[in-house]
Amino acid sequence: MAEDDRADRLLALMVDRLVEAGLVKRRGRQRTDSTHILAAVRRLDRLELVGETHRSG
């Protein structure tokens, strides 16, 4: 399996999860490098870091 293929599949999975969480809307073909996608991923990352910090403490 090519490295690029795995990255594309991971990005598609992340976008699907963002849609499920209501952070982005599915409107046909979306640019996955849009700033609202990147901002939503950043928020989820920060939320995960806070959760991990509380769990380890």
C-alpha positions as a Markdown table, in Angstrom:
| # | Residue | x | y | z |
|---|---|---|---|---|
| 1 | Met | 0.0 | 0.0 | 0.0 |
| 2 | Ala | 1.4 | 3.4 | -1.0 |
| 3 | Glu | 2.0 | 6.0 | 1.6 |
| 4 | Asp | -0.1 | 8.5 | -0.3 |
| 5 | Asp | -3.1 | 6.2 | -0.4 |
| 6 | Arg | -3.0 | 5.8 | 3.4 |
| 7 | Ala | -2.9 | 9.5 | 3.9 |
| 8 | Asp | -5.8 | 10.1 | 1.5 |
| 9 | Arg | -7.9 | 7.4 | 3.3 |
| 10 | Leu | -7.0 | 8.9 | 6.7 |
| 11 | Leu | -8.0 | 12.4 | 5.6 |
| 12 | Ala | -11.3 | 11.0 | 4.1 |
| 13 | Leu | -12.0 | 9.3 | 7.5 |
| 14 | Met | -11.3 | 12.5 | 9.4 |
| 15 | Val | -13.6 | 14.5 | 7.2 |
| 16 | Asp | -16.4 | 11.9 | 7.6 |
| 17 | Arg | -16.0 | 12.1 | 11.4 |
| 18 | Leu | -16.1 | 15.9 | 11.3 |
| 19 | Val | -19.3 | 15.7 | 9.3 |
| 20 | Glu | -20.8 | 13.2 | 11.9 |
| 21 | Ala | -19.8 | 15.5 | 14.7 |
| 22 | Gly | -21.5 | 18.4 | 13.0 |
| 23 | Leu | -18.4 | 20.5 | 12.7 |
| 24 | Val | -18.5 | 20.6 | 8.9 |
| 25 | Lys | -21.3 | 20.2 | 6.3 |
| 26 | Arg | -21.2 | 17.9 | 3.3 |
| 27 | Arg | -21.8 | 20.0 | 0.2 |
| 28 | Gly | -20.8 | 17.9 | -2.8 |
| 29 | Arg | -17.1 | 18.1 | -3.3 |
| 30 | Gln | -15.3 | 20.0 | -0.6 |
| 31 | Arg | -11.7 | 21.1 | -0.4 |
| 32 | Thr | -10.2 | 19.3 | 2.5 |
| 33 | Asp | -7.5 | 22.0 | 3.0 |
| 34 | Ser | -10.1 | 24.7 | 3.6 |
| 35 | Thr | -9.5 | 26.8 | 6.7 |
| 36 | His | -12.7 | 25.7 | 8.4 |
| 37 | Ile | -11.6 | 22.0 | 8.1 |
| 38 | Leu | -8.2 | 22.8 | 9.5 |
| 39 | Ala | -9.7 | 24.8 | 12.4 |
| 40 | Ala | -12.1 | 22.0 | 13.3 |
| 41 | Val | -9.3 | 19.5 | 13.3 |
| 42 | Arg | -7.2 | 21.8 | 15.5 |
| 43 | Arg | -10.2 | 22.1 | 18.0 |
| 44 | Leu | -10.6 | 18.3 | 18.1 |
| 45 | Asp | -6.8 | 17.9 | 18.7 |
| 46 | Arg | -6.8 | 20.4 | 21.6 |
| 47 | Leu | -9.9 | 18.7 | 23.1 |
| 48 | Glu | -8.1 | 15.3 | 22.9 |
| 49 | Leu | -5.0 | 16.8 | 24.5 |
| 50 | Val | -7.1 | 18.1 | 27.4 |
| 51 | Gly | -8.8 | 14.7 | 27.8 |
| 52 | Glu | -5.4 | 12.9 | 27.8 |
| 53 | Thr | -4.0 | 15.4 | 30.4 |
| 54 | His | -6.9 | 14.8 | 32.7 |
| 55 | Arg | -6.8 | 11.0 | 32.2 |
| 56 | Ser | -3.1 | 10.8 | 33.1 |
| 57 | Gly | -3.3 | 13.1 | 36.1 |
